Structures are given as C-alpha cells and as structure tokens.
C-alpha cells in the first residue's frame, strides 16, 4: 500500500485515505477470507455430522475426482475400476443411460441409483446424496 493518508475529523475520528487500487485489493482479500470461513464452516458441519453417525466418508480418490470436476457416479465407478459397459451390465441399465447419468444429462430414479450402488458395492447414500 503506497501513499496512505490519515485525516482526523472535527469530532476526533481518524479516517484513512488510500488509492482505489489498494482499496479494491483489500476488498478482494476480505472476500477470499469470507469464502475460506464458509468452507471451514461447511467442513466442520460435515465432520460433526459424520462423528454423529450421519454419514460415511468418501474415499480420497473419489473426493479428488470430484474436485477435478467428475460427477460422483463417474468418480466412484472409476475408483472401483469398473468400465461403463461392465457397470451397465451389472446393474441392468443401458450403457448410454449410464453415460448420461455420469455426464449429468439425465437424473436417475432412486431405484436406478440403488442398482448402481449394489453393483458398485457402495452405500446407496453415496449416490443419492
């Protein structure tokens, strides 16, 4: 921050004058800090939920795939090392339909996700969350 000036009002309040660039940099930093706080709050809430028995953690490779942008279904399928064709056969659904589910072009029914979870040997809650 380059040329920061301070002024004192007649009532004794101290004011700070800074460049627009410095002001916008401070606003951006504050916004990032607020976003980080929100992320920490979400993490803490999920961790407390799991500690209370409200869920099962996804494996780290699945979480990493989600962060890369994969759908949950695709991430779990790949983590299990199963091809789309094999999963479609095991679950009794069409491979094209499975592809659409993975690409988020279609939304499946609870029954479909139950079949997929069984075929992938994972809790149904992982696919319906």
C-alpha positions as CSV (number, residue, x, y, z in Angstrom):
1,X,0.0,0.0,0.0
2,X,1.6,3.1,-1.2
3,X,0.5,6.5,-0.2
4,X,-1.9,6.0,2.7
5,X,-3.0,9.2,4.4
6,X,-4.8,9.7,7.6
7,X,-7.2,12.5,8.4
8,X,-8.8,13.5,11.7
9,X,-12.4,14.7,11.7
10,X,-13.5,17.6,13.9
11,X,-15.0,15.0,16.3
12,X,-11.6,13.3,16.6
13,X,-12.4,10.2,14.4
14,X,-9.4,9.1,12.4
15,X,-10.0,8.3,8.7
16,X,-7.7,6.5,6.3
17,X,-7.4,7.6,2.6
18,X,-5.9,5.1,0.2
19,X,-5.9,4.6,-3.5
20,X,-8.7,2.8,-5.4
21,X,-6.3,0.0,-6.3
22,X,-5.3,-0.6,-2.7
23,X,-9.0,-0.4,-1.6
24,X,-10.0,-3.0,-4.2
25,X,-7.1,-5.2,-3.2
26,X,-8.3,-5.1,0.4
27,X,-11.9,-5.9,-0.6
28,X,-10.7,-8.9,-2.6
29,X,-8.7,-10.2,0.3
30,X,-11.7,-9.8,2.6
31,X,-13.9,-11.6,0.1
32,X,-11.4,-14.5,0.0
33,X,-11.3,-14.7,3.8
34,X,-15.1,-14.8,4.0
35,X,-15.1,-17.6,1.4
36,X,-12.5,-19.5,3.4
37,X,-14.6,-19.1,6.5
38,X,-17.6,-20.5,4.7
39,X,-15.5,-23.5,3.5
40,X,-14.3,-24.2,7.1
41,X,-17.9,-24.0,8.4
42,X,-19.1,-26.5,5.8
43,X,-16.2,-28.8,6.6
44,X,-16.9,-28.5,10.3
45,X,-20.6,-29.3,9.8
46,X,-19.8,-32.3,7.7
47,X,-17.2,-33.6,10.1
48,X,-19.7,-33.2,13.0
49,X,-22.4,-35.0,11.0
50,X,-20.0,-37.9,10.4
51,X,-19.0,-38.0,14.0
52,X,-22.6,-38.3,15.0
53,X,-23.0,-41.3,12.6
54,X,-24.8,-39.3,9.9
55,X,-22.6,-40.4,7.0
56,X,-19.7,-42.3,5.6
57,X,-16.7,-40.5,4.2
58,X,-16.0,-40.9,0.5
59,X,-12.6,-42.4,-0.3
60,X,-9.9,-39.8,-1.0
61,X,-9.6,-40.7,-4.7
62,X,-13.3,-40.1,-5.1
63,X,-13.0,-36.7,-3.5
64,X,-10.1,-35.8,-5.7
65,X,-12.0,-36.8,-8.8
66,X,-14.9,-34.6,-7.6
67,X,-12.6,-31.7,-7.2
68,X,-11.4,-32.2,-10.8
69,X,-15.0,-32.0,-12.0
70,X,-16.1,-35.6,-12.4
71,X,-19.6,-36.5,-11.4
72,X,-20.0,-38.5,-8.2
73,X,-21.1,-41.6,-10.1
74,X,-18.2,-41.4,-12.5
75,X,-15.7,-40.9,-9.7
76,X,-17.0,-43.9,-7.8
77,X,-17.1,-46.1,-10.9
78,X,-13.5,-45.2,-11.7
79,X,-12.4,-45.7,-8.1
80,X,-13.9,-49.2,-8.3
81,X,-12.1,-49.8,-11.5
82,X,-15.2,-50.7,-13.5
83,X,-15.9,-49.7,-17.1
84,X,-19.2,-48.2,-18.1
85,X,-20.1,-51.3,-20.1
86,X,-19.4,-53.6,-17.1
87,X,-21.4,-51.4,-14.7
88,X,-24.3,-51.1,-17.1
89,X,-24.4,-54.9,-17.4
90,X,-24.1,-55.5,-13.6
91,X,-26.8,-53.0,-12.8
92,X,-29.2,-53.9,-15.6
93,X,-29.3,-50.5,-17.2
94,X,-28.2,-49.3,-20.6
95,X,-24.7,-48.1,-21.2
96,X,-26.0,-44.9,-22.9
97,X,-28.3,-44.1,-19.9
98,X,-25.3,-44.7,-17.6
99,X,-23.2,-42.3,-19.7
100,X,-26.0,-39.7,-19.5
101,X,-26.1,-40.1,-15.7
102,X,-22.4,-39.6,-15.4
103,X,-22.4,-36.5,-17.6
104,X,-25.4,-35.1,-15.6
105,X,-27.6,-35.0,-18.8
106,X,-30.2,-37.1,-17.0
107,X,-31.2,-37.7,-13.5
108,X,-31.8,-41.2,-12.3
109,X,-34.5,-42.7,-10.2
110,X,-33.9,-43.9,-6.6
111,X,-34.3,-47.4,-7.9
112,X,-31.6,-46.9,-10.6
113,X,-29.1,-45.5,-8.0
114,X,-29.9,-48.4,-5.7
115,X,-29.0,-50.8,-8.5
116,X,-25.8,-48.9,-9.3
117,X,-24.8,-48.7,-5.6
118,X,-25.3,-52.5,-5.3
119,X,-23.3,-53.1,-8.5
120,X,-20.5,-50.8,-7.2
121,X,-20.7,-52.3,-3.7
122,X,-21.1,-48.8,-2.0
123,X,-23.8,-47.4,0.3
124,X,-26.8,-46.1,-1.7
125,X,-26.5,-42.9,0.2
126,X,-23.2,-42.2,-1.6
127,X,-25.1,-41.9,-4.9
128,X,-28.2,-40.2,-3.6
129,X,-26.5,-37.5,-1.5
